[in-house]
Amino acid sequence: MMVAFLFPGQGAQVEGLLHQLPGHPEVMRTIEEASEALGLDVGALDSAEALRSTAVVQQALLIAGVATARALMAEHVHPAAVAGMSIGAFGAAVACGTLSFADALPLVRLRGEMMQAAFPGGYGLAAIEGLDEAHLEVIVDQVGTAESPVSISNINAPRQLVVAGSDAALDAVTALARRHGAHHAERLAVSVPSHCPLLQPVADRLEQEMARLPLRPPSMPYVSNRGGRPLSDAEAIRQDLATGVAHPVRWYDALEVTRELGVELFIEMPPGHVSTRLVTELIPGVRAVAVADQGLRYATVLAARHRDG
């Protein structure tokens, strides 16, 4: 039976996330490799103070995801597909062999630094639950202006969405969403309006940087952020990684498509567990496990049972 690896996005981070990783030789090797490549002790990246930085959070999530994926593969758990939410896409690209870890590390650091510098204040994200995409799009179009922009940035489930934009626009959207029947509409503790046109300059710079990097064809399907479709071409993956920051993440579509590929077991890399819950709630007939919650050993045994039928 087929297994998919899921890599979480920003918001999954917790204090001590790197120190909580499984005590596996591949994890230790990955930590050492990252420290050498970045020229610092990456063990310091998961303190509460360090995680206030968008750039640090994104690096820590990349390291945690790649380390755990390597540990699973060393234990003979090999994915048939990979998918990553937002920054998690870079871990997915490493796991499928398209992007080297050595190239991913400075690229992710640059991505986080540019996102943080572009919008130091006055912008952010808000979560809306209880309205579908079409209904929320009407509200967004009603509220948004050139001076106070707002866009849908994540479609995590059919009625679980995220919007990005200015503080004023987000306040207006959440208020209108509640009046239109949303049962949850509130600001998230994120200061960067990610996955919307406001970050097009960041996407342009990432395209320039990624044009210099050698990419390889993936060894299994990489399910994209922008279209929620399986990609098997290295250049298409390059575009998804570089430009995704300025486009909505169609995560629900990505999960559905991964299931359509024949996947029956989803394993979520630490420190994430939200996608495990989404899969369990929204996709019937499959299993999902979060390594952060149930451990590497449990995920390995479960995968072996699925593999052996």
C-alpha positions in Angstrom: 0.0 0.0 0.0 1.2 3.5 -0.9 2.5 6.1 1.6 2.8 9.8 1.3 4.9 12.2 3.3 3.4 15.5 4.3 5.5 18.5 5.4 3.9 21.2 7.6 3.9 24.9 7.0 4.6 27.9 9.2 2.3 27.9 12.2 3.3 24.4 13.1 6.4 25.5 15.0 6.8 24.9 18.7 9.5 25.8 21.1 12.1 23.0 21.2 10.9 21.4 17.9 14.4 20.3 16.8 15.3 18.9 20.2 12.1 16.9 20.2 13.0 15.1 16.9 13.5 11.3 17.0 16.9 10.2 18.3 17.8 8.5 15.0 21.2 8.6 13.3 19.7 10.2 10.2 18.3 13.0 12.3 21.7 13.6 13.9 23.4 13.6 10.5 20.9 16.1 9.1 21.3 18.4 12.1 25.1 18.3 11.6 24.8 18.9 7.8 22.5 21.9 8.4 24.8 23.4 11.0 27.8 23.1 8.6 25.9 24.5 5.6 24.5 27.5 7.5 27.6 28.2 9.6 25.8 28.0 12.9 24.5 25.7 15.6 21.0 24.9 14.3 20.2 23.6 17.7 19.7 27.2 18.7 17.0 27.8 16.1 14.1 26.4 18.1 14.2 28.6 21.2 11.1 30.7 21.9 13.1 33.9 21.1 14.6 32.5 17.9 11.2 31.4 16.6 9.9 35.0 16.6 11.8 35.3 13.3 10.0 34.2 10.2 13.4 33.2 8.6 14.3 31.1 11.6 10.9 29.3 11.7 11.2 28.4 8.0 14.7 27.0 8.4 13.7 25.0 11.5 10.7 23.5 9.7 12.8 22.5 6.7 15.4 20.8 8.9 12.8 19.0 11.0 11.0 17.7 7.9 14.0 16.5 6.0 15.6 14.9 9.1 12.5 12.9 9.8 11.9 11.9 6.2 15.4 10.6 6.0 15.0 8.7 9.2 11.8 7.1 7.9 13.4 6.2 4.6 16.4 4.6 6.5 13.8 2.4 8.2 12.5 1.3 4.7 9.5 3.6 4.7 9.6 5.0 1.1 6.9 7.5 0.0 5.0 7.1 -3.2 4.3 10.9 -3.2 5.3 14.0 -1.2 3.4 17.2 -0.5 4.3 20.2 1.6 2.2 23.1 2.8 3.8 26.5 2.0 7.4 26.3 3.3 6.9 22.6 3.7 7.1 22.4 -0.1 10.9 22.8 0.1 11.1 19.8 2.4 9.0 17.8 0.0 11.2 18.8 -2.9 14.3 17.6 -1.0 12.6 14.3 -0.1 11.7 13.5 -3.7 15.2 14.2 -4.8 14.6 17.3 -6.9 16.3 19.9 -4.7 19.4 19.2 -2.7 19.3 19.9 1.1 22.5 21.9 0.7 20.8 24.2 -1.8 17.4 24.3 0.1 18.9 25.6 3.3 20.2 29.0 2.1 17.3 29.4 -0.2 14.8 28.9 2.6 16.7 31.3 4.8 16.6 33.9 2.0 12.9 33.3 1.5 12.1 33.9 5.2 14.3 37.0 5.4 12.7 38.6 2.4 9.2 37.9 3.6 10.0 39.3 7.0 11.6 42.4 5.5 8.8 43.1 3.0 6.1 43.5 5.7 7.5 44.3 9.1 4.1 45.5 10.3 0.5 46.4 9.4 -0.3 43.1 7.6 -1.0 39.5 8.4 -3.4 36.6 8.1 -6.9 35.6 9.3 -8.6 32.2 9.5 -12.2 31.9 8.3 -14.2 28.7 9.0 -17.7 28.0 7.9 -17.8 29.8 4.5 -16.8 28.2 1.1 -14.3 29.7 -1.3 -16.8 31.3 -3.6 -18.7 33.0 -0.7 -15.5 34.3 0.9 -14.2 35.6 -2.5 -17.3 37.8 -2.7 -16.5 39.3 0.7 -12.8 39.8 -0.2 -13.7 41.5 -3.4 -16.1 43.8 -1.5 -13.5 44.8 1.1 -10.2 44.9 -0.8 -8.8 48.1 -2.3 -5.5 49.2 -3.7 -4.6 50.9 -0.5 -5.9 48.1 1.8 -5.5 44.8 -0.1 -6.8 41.4 0.9 -6.8 38.0 -0.8 -7.6 34.4 -0.1 -4.2 32.7 0.6 -5.0 29.2 1.8 -7.7 26.7 1.0 -7.1 24.1 3.7 -10.5 22.5 3.5 -13.7 23.3 1.6 -14.9 25.6 4.4 -11.6 26.3 6.2 -9.7 29.1 4.5 -7.1 31.8 5.3 -7.0 35.4 4.0 -4.0 37.6 3.7 -3.8 41.4 3.6 -3.6 44.7 5.5 -4.8 44.9 9.2 -7.7 47.1 8.2 -8.9 44.8 5.4 -8.5 41.7 7.6 -10.6 43.3 10.4 -13.3 44.1 7.8 -13.3 40.6 6.3 -13.5 38.8 9.6 -16.4 41.1 10.7 -18.3 40.5 7.4 -17.5 36.8 7.4 -19.2 36.4 10.9 -22.2 38.3 9.6 -22.4 35.9 6.7 -22.4 32.8 8.9 -18.7 32.0 9.5 -18.5 30.2 12.9 -14.8 31.1 13.3 -13.2 34.3 11.9 -10.1 35.6 13.7 -6.6 37.0 13.2 -3.6 34.6 13.3 -0.4 35.4 15.1 1.4 35.9 11.8 2.7 39.3 10.6 3.5 38.4 7.0 0.7 38.4 4.3 1.9 35.2 2.7 0.6 33.5 -0.5 -0.9 36.6 -2.1 0.1 39.1 -4.8 1.7 41.4 -2.2 4.7 39.0 -2.2 5.3 39.0 -5.9 8.6 40.8 -5.5 9.7 38.0 -3.2 8.6 35.4 -5.8 10.6 37.3 -8.5 13.8 37.2 -6.5 13.3 33.5 -5.6 12.9 32.8 -9.3 16.2 34.5 -10.0 17.9 32.5 -7.2 16.4 29.2 -8.2 17.4 29.6 -11.9 21.0 29.1 -10.8 20.3 25.8 -9.0 20.5 22.4 -10.6 17.3 20.4 -10.1 16.7 16.7 -10.8 13.5 14.9 -11.8 11.6 13.8 -8.7 11.8 10.1 -7.8 8.1 10.2 -7.0 5.3 12.7 -7.6 5.6 16.1 -5.9 2.1 17.5 -5.3 2.1 21.2 -5.9 1.0 24.1 -3.7 -0.4 26.4 -6.5 -2.5 23.9 -8.4 -2.7 21.0 -6.0 -1.5 18.8 -8.8 1.1 16.0 -9.0 4.3 17.2 -10.8 7.0 15.0 -12.3 9.0 17.7 -14.1 11.8 19.4 -12.3 11.1 22.8 -14.0 7.5 22.7 -13.0 8.6 22.1 -9.4 11.0 24.9 -9.7 8.2 27.2 -10.6 6.0 26.0 -7.8 8.7 26.5 -5.2 9.7 30.0 -6.4 6.3 31.5 -7.2 4.1 29.8 -4.6 4.7 32.5 -2.1 2.6 34.9 -4.2 -0.2 32.5 -4.9 -2.8 30.7 -2.8 -2.0 27.3 -1.3 -4.6 24.8 -2.5 -3.9 22.3 0.3 -7.2 20.5 0.3 -6.8 19.9 -3.5 -3.3 18.6 -2.8 -4.5 16.1 -0.2 -7.3 14.9 -2.4 -5.0 14.4 -5.4 -2.5 12.5 -3.3 -5.3 10.2 -2.3 -6.2 9.8 -6.0 -2.7 8.7 -6.7 -3.5 5.6 -4.6 -2.0 6.7 -1.2 -3.7 5.0 1.8 -1.3 6.2 4.5 -0.3 9.8 5.1 2.7 10.4 7.4 3.1 14.0 8.6 6.6 15.3 9.5 7.2 17.1 12.8 6.2 19.3 14.3 3.0 19.2 12.3 -0.3 17.5 13.1 -2.9 19.7 11.5 -2.8 17.9 8.1 -3.2 14.6 9.9 -6.4 15.9 11.4 -7.6 17.2 8.0 -6.9 13.9 6.3 -8.7 12.0 9.1 -11.7 14.3 8.9 -12.0 14.9 5.2 -10.7 11.9 3.3 -12.4 8.6 3.9 -10.7 5.3 3.7 -7.2 6.3 4.5 -5.0 6.5 7.6 -2.9 9.4 8.8 -0.3 9.7 11.5 1.7 12.6 12.8 5.2 11.7 13.9 5.2 14.6 16.4 2.3 13.0 18.2 2.8 9.2 17.8 6.5 8.9 17.2 8.8 7.5 14.5 8.5 3.9 15.7 4.7 3.9 15.4 4.8 5.5 11.9 7.4 2.9 10.8 5.4 -0.1 12.1 2.2 1.3 10.7 3.8 1.7 7.3 5.2 -1.8 7.4 1.7 -3.2 8.1 0.3 -1.2 5.1 3.2 -2.4 2.9 2.8 -6.0 3.8 -1.0 -5.9 3.5 
